[in-house]
């Protein structure tokens, strides 16, 4: 639809998309109209770029190079998940929420509060860093923060025991391939 021209050289452009939002049609001169056309062209190029990028992601993934398969990632396209929620839904967000809840249940069910920490009223947060390899196995468990009185060792023990579960973690994915991912887990100790 072509905008109507007025005698003084101005063009009126109606904003049909925001009709119900109280946007009043404005009057623009031809210089402003040219800027608007350039803006719309730029916007359409960007949208086309995003759609091409989305199309490219639907293609079969390129294989990881040997160097990439040995790399330990901190962030990947799909982060690893605690086992037990693979058949809940097709939505990744729901699976992640379910996996986080199951992991917390597992930790607080199996975590043994050290006697020395109870005796001395030690509370705090232990931080454990570990690697989830491409098979879902936990390796390289390392204590990064220890509140003391045996709490850090208890946190490391409960993380290592995750390898004894009947199911392994769902590994992280990069370009559709399972990769090793570094995971940092804070565990609160509270009496």
N, C-alpha and C positions, 0 to 999 in steps of 0.2 A: 504494500500500500504506500502510495506516495503522499508526503505531507503537503498540505495546501500552501501556496505562496501568497503573500500579501503584497500590497502595492509598494510598501517602503523597503522591500528587499529582505524582509525577515521571514523565517519559516517557523511554523508552529508544529511542535512534535508532541504527540500525545503519548503518555506512558500507560499503555493498556495493561501491562503486567501488574502495576500497583494501583489499579483503578479503585479497588475497594479499601485501600489503605489511606485515603485522603490526600493523595499526591495530586497537586494541581498541575495541569499542563502548563509548560513554560514556553516562552517565546525566545528563540535563539537567532542570532544573526548567522550569516553564511560561514564566517570564520569559525565560530563555535561549532557549527554543524560539521565542518571539515575535521576539527579536532575529535569530535565524537565519532566520526566515521573511522578515523585512524585508531581510536581507542577500541572500537568494536572489531576492527580488523586484527589488532594485537590480541584481543581477548579470544577471538576465534582461532588464531594460530596457537595460542596457549592451550585451549581446549583440545584442539586437534593433536597437539603434542602429548597431552595426557592420555588421550584415547589410544594413540599409537603405543605409548608406554604400557598401558594396560593390555593391549593386544600382544605386545612382546612378552609379557609375563605369562600369557596363556600358552605360549609355544613350549615345546619340550625344553627342559632346563639343560644348560650346558654342563658338561661334567666338570667336577672340581679338579684342579690340577693337583699333582702329588704334594706340592707345598701347602695348598689350601686344606687338603685332607689331614695334614699333620698339625695345622694351626689350631690353637685353642681360642675360640671366639668368646667374646663377652656379650655381644648382642647379635642375634641371628633373626632371620625372617620369622621363624617359629621357635619360641623358647621351649626348653624341655619341660615336661610335666610329670608330676608324681603319678604313679600308677593307680588305676581303679576307676577312671572316668572316661574311658575311650568310647564306651557304648551309650553314654548319656544323651548326647545330642550331636547335631552336625555343626553347631555354632562353636567356634574356637573360644569365644569369650566365656561361654557357659562351661566348657571343658576346663578352662583355666581356673575359674572360680571353684568348681567342684574339686579339682586337684589340690588347690591351695587349702581348702577345708579339710580334705582327707589327710594332707600332710600334717596340718596342725593337730588333728585328732591322733595321728600316729605318734607324733613327737610327744605330746603331753600324756599319752597312754603309756609309752615306753621309756620316757625320761625318768631317771631315778635321781631325785634331789639328794645330793651328798649329805651324809650325816653331819660332817664337820660344818658345812654351810648352814644347815638347820640349827645346829648348836650355837653358832656364832651369829645367827640372823643375817647371813650374807644374801643379798639380793643383787640383781643387776642383769646385764645382757651379755651373753656370749655370742660371738660372731664366728661362724665356721665357713670357710671357703673350700669348695671342692669342685672337681671336674666331673661332668657327666659325659662319658665317651659315646661314640656312635652306636654302641650296642645297648646303651641305657645303664651301664655299670658305673658306680661311683668310684672314682679314684682320686688320689692326691688330696686327701682330707687334711686340712690345715686349720689350726686355731688362730684366728686373727685378733680376737679380743676375749679376755678372760676375767670375769669378776672375782675369781679366786676361790679358795676353799674347795677345790675339786669340781666346780661348776663347769669349767671349760672342758675338762676331761669327760664329764658326763655328756656334754653336748656332742663332742667328737664321737663318743661311743654310740649314741643314738643315730647319728648320721651314718656311721659305718655299718650299723645293723640294717640299714635300708637295703643293702645288697642281699640280705637273707630273705627278703620278701618273696612270695611266689611269683610276682610280676616285677619286671624292671621298669625303670623310668622310661617314658617316651622320649627318645633323644631329640635334641634340637635339630632343626632343618635349615640348611642354607642352599638356595637354588634347588630345592627339592631333595637334597642328599643329606643323610644324617652326618652330623659333625660333632666334635668335642666342644662343650660349652662350659665356661666357668660359671659357677653358681655361688652366690653368697647368701647365707642363711642366718638371720639373727634369731636367737632363742632367749626368751626372757625367763629369768628365775625370780619368782615372787613367792613369798611365804603367805 
